[in-house]
Amino acid sequence: MDNLVIRECVKEDLECIIFLQEQWAKEGITYGFIPADINYLETKVGKYFFVADLNGKIIGFVYGTVYKAQDMVIFENRQLYIEIDNIYVTSNARNTAIGSFLLEKILDVAKENGIERSLIYSSTKDIEEIIKFYKKHDYKTWYVQMFK
C-alpha cells in the first residue's frame, strides 16, 4: 500500500464513485442501498469527501455532512457533528486498513474545523463485523433497530 493516497475528492472522480457505488449495490451487502446520482454527489464534493487512490485508481471513498445537534440524547443542543453518509472500500481491498484510513481522514479534517463529534448509521448485512470496525474507532452504540 506504499502508493495509497487518501485525498479530497474532485468532480473528475465522481464517475468512479458512481461505478464503486454500483459495485456496492451489486454486492448486496447492505439493506436497501441505492447508488447516489451525479447531481447529489456534486453537492457533496468539498472538504468532507475523500477517496482512497491506489496507483491512480480509486478503490474507496467516504463522505459526510455536518449538522447542528437538536434534541439528541447523545449530543448537546447546537453542538456540531459530522454524520458519515457513506464509506466504501472495494471487496478486494477490504481488511487492509483502507476503511480506517478513510474514516480517520474525514474525522481529522472535521476536528481541524472544530467538530469533535460524529455519528454513523449502518444497514450492512454483516452487523457484527461493522460493529467491530467502528468500536475499534471508539464508536459507541446509541440504539439498535432489528427486524424479523
Buried (B, 14 or more C-beta within 10 A) or exposed (E): EEEBEBEBBEEEBBEBBBEBBEEBBEEEBBEEBEBBEEEEBEEBBEBBBBBBBBEEEBBBBBBBBBBEBEEBEEBEEEBBBBBBBBBBBBEEBBEBEBBEBBBBBBBEBBEEEEBEBBBBEBEBEEEEEBBEBBEEEEBEEEEEEEEE
